[in-house]
Amino acid sequence: MLTLGIVLLIVGAALAVAEAHLPTGGALGVPGIAALVAGAALTLTALGGGAAVAVPAAAGAGVAATGYLLLATRKIAVARRALARGGSEALVGSAGVVRSWEGATGQVFASGALWGARLGWAHEDGPLRPGDHVVIERVNGLTLSVRKAEEWEVS
């Protein structure tokens, strides 16, 4: 019985660590909590502790593990809702400057790099010229869809 309790404690701790490193949203944490509670109860009972010792200790382990799981799950949910801060996804909505343009395609300098660009679908202004400020509407691979920036968008 003692061996089973220790194995359950180790499995529960391993699942808690796995939950911290693999954001499963609780799929590994809930069985981990159950293993920790059962392992604590079995280990304390096998060591000679009665129900008066095993039940509160197992309940305490369960409460602590549940609190950890809730905190980890909340942090995961916040991180998933956060907007991209880097890469091409972060360019959407930012401004750039036209470096060269011919017809419907050209090159735009944005976020410290030179990007290939094309006109967005709602482009109604005249043709773009080098030096014009544009707003990035969409990113498709390494090509930006842009529109001419309005006066209030250029600072």
VOTORTOR-581842 format. One record per atom (N, C-alpha, C): x, y, z; atom name; residue in one letter. Coordinates in Angstrom, 1 decimal. Layout:
% VOTORTOR-581842
<<X,Y,Z>,CA,a> ...
***
This chain:
% VOTORTOR-581842
<<0.8,-1.2,0.0>,N,m> <<0.0,0.0,0.0>,CA,m> <<0.9,1.3,0.0>,C,m> <<2.0,1.2,0.7>,N,l> <<2.9,2.3,0.8>,CA,l> <<3.5,2.6,-0.6>,C,l> <<3.9,1.6,-1.3>,N,t> <<4.5,1.7,-2.6>,CA,t> <<3.5,2.4,-3.6>,C,t> <<2.2,1.9,-3.5>,N,l> <<1.2,2.5,-4.4>,CA,l> <<1.0,4.0,-4.1>,C,l> <<1.0,4.3,-2.8>,N,g> <<0.9,5.7,-2.4>,CA,g> <<2.0,6.6,-2.9>,C,g> <<3.2,6.1,-2.8>,N,i> <<4.4,6.9,-3.3>,CA,i> <<4.3,7.0,-4.8>,C,i> <<4.0,5.9,-5.5>,N,v> <<3.9,6.0,-7.0>,CA,v> <<2.8,7.0,-7.4>,C,v> <<1.7,7.0,-6.7>,N,l> <<0.6,8.0,-7.0>,CA,l> <<1.1,9.5,-6.7>,C,l> <<1.9,9.7,-5.7>,N,l> <<2.4,11.0,-5.4>,CA,l> <<3.4,11.4,-6.5>,C,l> <<4.2,10.5,-7.0>,N,i> <<5.2,10.8,-8.0>,CA,i> <<4.4,11.1,-9.4>,C,i> <<3.4,10.3,-9.7>,N,v> <<2.6,10.5,-10.9>,CA,v> <<1.9,11.8,-10.8>,C,v> <<1.3,12.1,-9.7>,N,g> <<0.6,13.4,-9.5>,CA,g> <<1.6,14.6,-9.7>,C,g> <<2.8,14.5,-9.1>,N,a> <<3.7,15.6,-9.3>,CA,a> <<4.2,15.7,-10.7>,C,a> <<4.4,14.6,-11.4>,N,a> <<4.8,14.6,-12.8>,CA,a> <<3.7,15.2,-13.7>,C,a> <<2.5,14.9,-13.4>,N,l> <<1.4,15.5,-14.2>,CA,l> <<1.3,17.0,-13.9>,C,l> <<1.5,17.4,-12.7>,N,a> <<1.5,18.9,-12.4>,CA,a> <<2.6,19.6,-13.2>,C,a> <<3.8,19.0,-13.2>,N,v> <<4.9,19.6,-13.9>,CA,v> <<4.6,19.6,-15.4>,C,v> <<4.0,18.5,-15.9>,N,a> <<3.6,18.4,-17.4>,CA,a> <<2.6,19.5,-17.7>,C,a> <<1.7,19.7,-16.8>,N,e> <<0.6,20.8,-17.0>,CA,e> <<1.3,22.1,-17.1>,C,e> <<2.3,22.4,-16.3>,N,a> <<3.0,23.7,-16.4>,CA,a> <<3.7,23.9,-17.7>,C,a> <<4.2,22.8,-18.3>,N,h> <<5.0,23.0,-19.5>,CA,h> <<4.2,22.7,-20.8>,C,h> <<3.1,22.0,-20.7>,N,l> <<2.2,21.7,-21.8>,CA,l> <<0.9,22.3,-21.5>,C,l> <<0.6,23.5,-22.1>,N,p> <<-0.7,24.2,-21.8>,CA,p> <<-1.9,23.4,-22.3>,C,p> <<-2.3,22.4,-21.5>,N,t> <<-3.5,21.6,-21.9>,CA,t> <<-4.8,22.1,-21.4>,C,t> <<-4.8,23.1,-20.6>,N,g> <<-6.0,23.7,-20.0>,CA,g> <<-6.6,22.8,-19.0>,C,g> <<-5.8,22.0,-18.3>,N,g> <<-6.3,21.2,-17.2>,CA,g> <<-6.5,19.8,-17.5>,C,g> <<-6.2,19.3,-18.7>,N,a> <<-6.4,17.9,-19.1>,CA,a> <<-5.4,17.0,-18.3>,C,a> <<-4.3,17.5,-18.0>,N,l> <<-3.3,16.8,-17.2>,CA,l> <<-3.4,17.1,-15.8>,C,l> <<-3.8,18.3,-15.4>,N,g> <<-3.8,18.8,-14.1>,CA,g> <<-4.9,18.1,-13.2>,C,g> <<-6.1,17.8,-13.8>,N,v> <<-7.1,17.2,-13.0>,CA,v> <<-6.8,15.8,-12.6>,C,v> <<-6.3,14.9,-13.5>,N,p> <<-5.8,13.6,-13.0>,CA,p> <<-4.6,13.7,-12.1>,C,p> <<-3.8,14.7,-12.2>,N,g> <<-2.7,15.0,-11.3>,CA,g> <<-3.1,15.3,-9.9>,C,g> <<-4.2,16.1,-9.8>,N,i> <<-4.7,16.4,-8.5>,CA,i> <<-5.3,15.1,-7.8>,C,i> <<-6.0,14.4,-8.6>,N,a> <<-6.6,13.1,-8.1>,CA,a> <<-5.5,12.2,-7.6>,C,a> <<-4.4,12.1,-8.4>,N,a> <<-3.3,11.2,-8.0>,CA,a> <<-2.6,11.7,-6.7>,C,a> <<-2.4,13.0,-6.6>,N,l> <<-1.8,13.6,-5.4>,CA,l> <<-2.7,13.3,-4.2>,C,l> <<-4.0,13.5,-4.3>,N,v> <<-4.8,13.3,-3.1>,CA,v> <<-4.9,11.8,-2.7>,C,v> <<-5.0,11.0,-3.7>,N,a> <<-5.0,9.5,-3.4>,CA,a> <<-3.7,9.1,-2.9>,C,a> <<-2.6,9.6,-3.5>,N,g> <<-1.3,9.2,-3.0>,CA,g> <<-1.0,9.6,-1.6>,C,g> <<-1.4,10.9,-1.2>,N,a> <<-1.2,11.4,0.1>,CA,a> <<-2.0,10.5,1.1>,C,a> <<-3.3,10.2,0.8>,N,a> <<-4.1,9.4,1.7>,CA,a> <<-3.6,8.0,1.9>,C,a> <<-3.2,7.4,0.8>,N,l> <<-2.6,6.0,0.9>,CA,l> <<-1.3,6.0,1.6>,C,l> <<-0.4,6.9,1.4>,N,t> <<0.9,6.9,2.0>,CA,t> <<0.7,7.2,3.5>,C,t> <<-0.1,8.1,3.9>,N,l> <<-0.3,8.4,5.3>,CA,l> <<-1.0,7.3,6.1>,C,l> <<-1.9,6.6,5.4>,N,t> <<-2.6,5.5,6.0>,CA,t> <<-1.6,4.3,6.2>,C,t> <<-0.8,4.1,5.2>,N,a> <<0.2,3.0,5.2>,CA,a> <<1.3,3.2,6.2>,C,a> <<1.6,4.4,6.5>,N,l> <<2.6,4.7,7.5>,CA,l> <<2.0,4.7,9.0>,C,l> <<0.8,4.4,9.1>,N,g> <<0.2,4.2,10.4>,CA,g> <<-0.7,5.4,10.9>,C,g> <<-0.8,6.3,10.1>,N,g> <<-1.7,7.5,10.4>,CA,g> <<-3.1,7.1,10.2>,C,g> <<-4.0,7.5,11.1>,N,g> <<-5.4,7.2,11.0>,CA,g> <<-6.1,8.1,10.0>,C,g> <<-7.4,8.0,9.9>,N,a> <<-8.2,8.8,9.1>,CA,a> <<-8.2,10.3,9.5>,C,a> <<-7.9,10.5,10.8>,N,a> <<-7.9,11.8,11.4>,CA,a> <<-6.7,12.6,10.8>,C,a> <<-5.6,11.9,10.4>,N,v> <<-4.5,12.5,9.9>,CA,v> <<-4.5,12.5,8.3>,C,v> <<-4.9,11.4,7.8>,N,a> <<-4.8,11.2,6.3>,CA,a> <<-5.8,12.1,5.6>,C,a> <<-7.0,12.2,6.1>,N,v> <<-8.1,13.0,5.4>,CA,v> <<-7.7,14.5,5.3>,C,v> <<-7.3,15.1,6.4>,N,p> <<-7.0,16.5,6.3>,CA,p> <<-5.7,16.8,5.4>,C,p> <<-4.8,15.9,5.5>,N,a> <<-3.5,16.0,4.7>,CA,a> <<-3.9,15.9,3.3>,C,a> <<-4.7,14.9,2.9>,N,a> <<-5.1,14.7,1.5>,CA,a> <<-5.9,15.9,1.0>,C,a> <<-6.8,16.4,1.9>,N,a> <<-7.6,17.5,1.5>,CA,a> <<-6.7,18.8,1.3>,C,a> <<-5.7,18.9,2.1>,N,g> <<-4.8,20.1,2.0>,CA,g> <<-4.0,20.0,0.7>,C,g> <<-3.6,18.8,0.4>,N,a> <<-2.8,18.6,-0.9>,CA,a> <<-3.8,18.9,-2.1>,C,a> <<-5.0,18.4,-2.0>,N,g> <<-6.0,18.7,-3.1>,CA,g> <<-6.3,20.2,-3.2>,C,g> <<-6.4,20.9,-2.1>,N,v> <<-6.7,22.3,-2.2>,CA,v> <<-5.5,23.1,-2.8>,C,v> <<-4.3,22.7,-2.4>,N,a> <<-3.1,23.4,-2.9>,CA,a> <<-2.9,23.1,-4.4>,C,a> <<-3.1,21.8,-4.8>,N,a> <<-3.0,21.5,-6.2>,CA,a> <<-4.1,22.1,-7.1>,C,a> <<-5.3,22.2,-6.5>,N,t> <<-6.4,22.9,-7.3>,CA,t> <<-6.1,24.4,-7.5>,C,t> <<-5.6,25.0,-6.4>,N,g> <<-5.2,26.4,-6.6>,CA,g> <<-4.1,26.6,-7.6>,C,g> <<-3.1,25.7,-7.6>,N,y> <<-2.1,25.8,-8.6>,CA,y> <<-2.6,25.6,-10.0>,C,y> <<-3.5,24.6,-10.2>,N,l> <<-4.1,24.4,-11.5>,CA,l> <<-4.9,25.6,-12.0>,C,l> <<-5.7,26.2,-11.1>,N,l> <<-6.5,27.4,-11.5>,CA,l> <<-5.6,28.5,-11.9>,C,l> <<-4.5,28.7,-11.2>,N,l> <<-3.6,29.8,-11.5>,CA,l> <<-3.0,29.5,-12.9>,C,l> <<-2.5,28.3,-13.1>,N,a> <<-1.9,28.0,-14.4>,CA,a> <<-2.9,28.1,-15.5>,C,a> <<-4.1,27.6,-15.3>,N,t> <<-5.1,27.7,-16.4>,CA,t> <<-5.4,29.1,-16.7>,C,t> <<-5.5,30.0,-15.7>,N,r> <<-5.8,31.4,-16.0>,CA,r> <<-4.7,32.1,-16.7>,C,r> <<-3.4,31.8,-16.4>,N,k> <<-2.3,32.4,-17.1>,CA,k> <<-2.3,31.9,-18.5>,C,k> <<-2.6,30.7,-18.8>,N,i> <<-2.7,30.1,-20.1>,CA,i> <<-3.8,30.9,-20.9>,C,i> <<-4.9,31.1,-20.3>,N,a> <<-6.0,31.7,-21.0>,CA,a> <<-5.7,33.2,-21.4>,C,a> <<-5.0,33.9,-20.5>,N,v> <<-4.5,35.3,-20.7>,CA,v> <<-3.5,35.3,-21.9>,C,v> <<-2.6,34.3,-21.9>,N,a> <<-1.6,34.3,-22.9>,CA,a> <<-2.2,34.0,-24.3>,C,a> <<-3.2,33.2,-24.3>,N,r> <<-3.8,32.8,-25.6>,CA,r> <<-4.6,34.0,-26.2>,C,r> <<-5.2,34.9,-25.3>,N,r> <<-6.0,36.0,-25.8>,CA,r> <<-5.1,37.2,-26.2>,C,r> <<-3.8,37.2,-25.8>,N,a> <<-2.9,38.3,-26.0>,CA,a> <<-2.7,38.5,-27.5>,C,a> <<-2.5,39.7,-27.9>,N,l> <<-2.2,40.0,-29.3>,CA,l> <<-0.8,39.7,-29.6>,C,l> <<-0.5,39.4,-30.8>,N,a> <<0.9,39.1,-31.2>,CA,a> <<1.7,40.3,-31.1>,C,a> <<2.9,40.2,-30.5>,N,r> <<3.8,41.3,-30.3>,CA,r> <<5.0,41.3,-31.3>,C,r> <<5.1,40.2,-32.0>,N,g> <<6.3,40.1,-32.9>,CA,g> <<5.9,39.4,-34.1>,C,g> <<6.8,39.4,-35.1>,N,g> <<6.5,38.7,-36.3>,CA,g> <<5.6,39.5,-37.2>,C,g> <<5.2,38.8,-38.3>,N,s> <<4.4,39.5,-39.3>,CA,s> <<3.0,39.8,-38.8>,C,s> <<2.5,39.1,-37.9>,N,e> <<1.1,39.3,-37.4>,CA,e> <<1.0,40.6,-36.6>,C,e> <<2.1,41.1,-36.1>,N,a> <<2.1,42.3,-35.3>,CA,a> <<2.1,43.6,-36.2>,C,a> <<2.3,43.4,-37.5>,N,l> <<2.3,44.5,-38.5>,CA,l> <<0.9,45.0,-38.8>,C,l> <<-0.1,44.2,-38.6>,N,v> <<-1.5,44.6,-39.0>,CA,v> <<-1.9,45.8,-38.2>,C,v> <<-2.3,46.9,-38.9>,N,g> <<-2.7,48.1,-38.2>,CA,g> <<-1.5,49.1,-38.1>,C,g> <<-0.3,48.7,-38.3>,N,s> <<0.8,49.7,-38.2>,CA,s> <<1.0,50.4,-39.5>,C,s> <<1.9,51.4,-39.4>,N,a> <<2.1,52.3,-40.5>,CA,a> <<3.4,52.0,-41.2>,C,a> <<3.5,52.3,-42.5>,N,g> <<4.7,52.1,-43.2>,CA,g> <<4.9,53.3,-44.2>,C,g> <<6.0,53.3,-44.9>,N,v> <<6.3,54.3,-45.9>,CA,v> <<6.6,53.6,-47.3>,C,v> <<6.0,54.1,-48.3>,N,v> <<6.2,53.5,-49.7>,CA,v> <<7.6,53.9,-50.1>,C,v> <<8.4,52.9,-50.5>,N,r> <<9.8,53.1,-51.1>,CA,r> <<9.7,53.1,-52.6>,C,r> <<9.0,52.1,-53.2>,N,s> <<8.8,52.1,-54.6>,CA,s> <<7.5,51.5,-54.9>,C,s> <<6.9,52.0,-56.1>,N,w> <<5.6,51.5,-56.4>,CA,w> <<5.3,51.5,-57.9>,C,w> <<4.8,50.4,-58.4>,N,e> <<4.4,50.3,-59.9>,CA,e> <<3.1,49.6,-60.0>,C,e> <<2.1,50.3,-60.5>,N,g> <<0.7,49.7,-60.6>,CA,g> <<0.1,49.4,-59.3>,C,g> <<-0.1,48.1,-59.1>,N,a> <<-0.8,47.7,-57.8>,CA,a> <<0.2,47.0,-56.8>,C,a> <<1.4,47.0,-57.1>,N,t> <<2.4,46.4,-56.2>,CA,t> <<3.6,47.3,-56.0>,C,t> <<4.3,47.0,-54.9>,N,g> <<5.5,47.8,-54.7>,CA,g> <<6.2,47.4,-53.4>,C,g> <<7.1,48.2,-52.9>,N,q> <<7.8,47.9,-51.7>,CA,q> <<7.5,49.0,-50.6>,C,q> <<7.3,48.5,-49.4>,N,v> <<7.0,49.3,-48.3>,CA,v> <<8.0,49.1,-47.1>,C,v> <<8.4,50.2,-46.5>,N,f> <<9.3,50.1,-45.4>,CA,f> <<8.4,50.2,-44.1>,C,f> <<8.4,49.1,-43.3>,N,a> <<7.6,49.0,-42.1>,CA,a> <<8.3,48.2,-41.1>,C,a> <<8.3,48.6,-39.9>,N,s> <<8.9,47.9,-38.7>,CA,s> <<10.3,47.5,-39.0>,C,s> <<11.1,48.4,-39.6>,N,g> <<12.5,48.2,-39.8>,CA,g> <<12.9,47.3,-40.9>,C,g> <<11.9,46.9,-41.7>,N,a> <<12.3,46.0,-42.8>,CA,a> <<11.5,46.5,-44.1>,C,a> <<12.1,46.1,-45.2>,N,l> <<11.5,46.3,-46.5>,CA,l> <<10.6,45.2,-46.9>,C,l> <<9.3,45.4,-47.2>,N,w> <<8.3,44.4,-47.5>,CA,w> <<7.8,44.5,-48.9>,C,w> <<7.4,43.4,-49.5>,N,g> <<6.6,43.5,-50.7>,CA,g> <<5.2,43.8,-50.3>,C,g> <<4.6,44.6,-51.2>,N,a> <<3.2,45.1,-50.8>,CA,a> <<2.3,45.2,-52.0>,C,a> <<1.0,45.1,-51.8>,N,r> <<0.0,45.3,-52.8>,CA,r> <<-1.1,46.1,-52.2>,C,r> <<-1.9,46.7,-53.1>,N,l> <<-3.0,47.5,-52.7>,CA,l> <<-4.1,46.7,-52.0>,C,l> <<-4.7,47.2,-51.0>,N,g> <<-5.8,46.5,-50.3>,CA,g> <<-7.0,46.6,-51.2>,C,g> <<-8.0,45.8,-50.9>,N,w> <<-9.2,45.7,-51.7>,CA,w> <<-10.0,47.0,-51.7>,C,w> <<-10.0,47.8,-50.7>,N,a> <<-10.8,49.0,-50.6>,CA,a> <<-10.0,50.3,-51.0>,C,a> <<-9.0,50.1,-51.8>,N,h> <<-8.2,51.3,-52.2>,CA,h> <<-8.9,52.1,-53.2>,C,h> <<-9.2,53.4,-52.8>,N,e> <<-10.0,54.3,-53.7>,CA,e> <<-9.2,55.5,-54.1>,C,e> <<-8.1,55.8,-53.4>,N,d> <<-7.3,57.0,-53.6>,CA,d> <<-6.5,56.8,-54.9>,C,d> <<-5.8,57.8,-55.3>,N,g> <<-4.9,57.8,-56.5>,CA,g> <<-3.8,56.8,-56.3>,C,g> <<-2.9,56.7,-57.3>,N,p> <<-1.8,55.8,-57.2>,CA,p> <<-0.9,56.1,-56.0>,C,p> <<-0.2,55.1,-55.5>,N,l> <<0.8,55.4,-54.4>,CA,l> <<2.1,55.8,-55.0>,C,l> <<2.8,56.7,-54.3>,N,r> <<4.1,57.2,-54.8>,CA,r> <<5.1,57.0,-53.6>,C,r> <<6.4,56.9,-54.0>,N,p> <<7.4,56.8,-52.9>,CA,p> <<7.3,58.0,-52.0>,C,p> <<7.4,57.6,-50.7>,N,g> <<7.2,58.6,-49.6>,CA,g> <<5.8,58.7,-49.0>,C,g> <<4.8,58.1,-49.7>,N,d> <<3.5,58.1,-49.1>,CA,d> <<3.4,57.2,-47.9>,C,d> <<2.6,57.6,-46.9>,N,h> <<2.4,56.8,-45.7>,CA,h> <<1.2,55.9,-46.0>,C,h> <<1.4,54.6,-45.6>,N,v> <<0.4,53.6,-45.7>,CA,v> <<0.1,52.9,-44.4>,C,v> <<-1.1,52.3,-44.3>,N,v> <<-1.4,51.4,-43.2>,CA,v> <<-1.6,50.0,-43.7>,C,v> <<-1.0,49.1,-42.9>,N,i> <<-1.0,47.7,-43.2>,CA,i> <<-2.3,47.1,-42.8>,C,i> <<-3.1,46.5,-43.7>,N,e> <<-4.4,45.9,-43.4>,CA,e> <<-4.3,44.4,-43.2>,C,e> <<-3.4,43.8,-43.9>,N,r> <<-3.3,42.3,-43.8>,CA,r> <<-2.0,41.9,-44.2>,C,r> <<-1.6,40.7,-43.7>,N,v> <<-0.3,40.1,-44.1>,CA,v> <<-0.5,38.7,-44.6>,C,v> <<0.0,38.5,-45.8>,N,n> <<-0.2,37.2,-46.5>,CA,n> <<1.2,36.7,-46.9>,C,n> <<1.8,35.8,-46.0>,N,g> <<3.1,35.4,-46.2>,CA,g> <<4.1,36.5,-46.0>,C,g> <<4.8,36.9,-47.0>,N,l> <<5.7,38.1,-46.9>,CA,l> <<5.2,39.3,-47.7>,C,l> <<4.0,39.3,-48.0>,N,t> <<3.4,40.4,-48.8>,CA,t> <<2.3,41.1,-47.9>,C,t> <<2.4,42.4,-47.9>,N,l> <<1.5,43.2,-47.1>,CA,l> <<0.4,43.8,-48.0>,C,l> <<-0.8,43.8,-47.5>,N,s> <<-1.9,44.5,-48.2>,CA,s> <<-2.0,45.8,-47.5>,C,s> <<-1.9,46.9,-48.2>,N,v> <<-1.8,48.2,-47.7>,CA,v> <<-2.9,49.2,-48.3>,C,v> <<-3.2,50.2,-47.6>,N,r> <<-4.0,51.3,-48.1>,CA,r> <<-3.3,52.6,-47.7>,C,r> <<-3.6,53.6,-48.4>,N,k> <<-3.0,54.9,-48.1>,CA,k> <<-3.5,55.4,-46.7>,C,k> <<-2.6,55.9,-45.9>,N,a> <<-2.9,56.4,-44.6>,CA,a> <<-3.7,57.7,-44.7>,C,a> <<-4.7,57.8,-43.8>,N,e> <<-5.4,59.1,-43.7>,CA,e> <<-4.5,60.1,-42.9>,C,e> <<-4.9,61.3,-43.0>,N,e> <<-4.1,62.4,-42.3>,CA,e> <<-3.9,62.2,-40.8>,C,e> <<-5.0,61.7,-40.2>,N,w> <<-4.9,61.6,-38.7>,CA,w> <<-4.1,60.3,-38.3>,C,w> <<-3.9,59.4,-39.2>,N,e> <<-3.1,58.2,-38.9>,CA,e> <<-1.6,58.5,-39.0>,C,e> <<-1.2,59.5,-39.6>,N,v> <<0.2,59.9,-39.7>,CA,v> <<0.6,60.9,-38.7>,C,v> <<1.6,60.5,-37.9>,N,s> <<2.0,61.5,-36.8>,CA,s> <<3.3,62.2,-37.2>,C,s> 
***
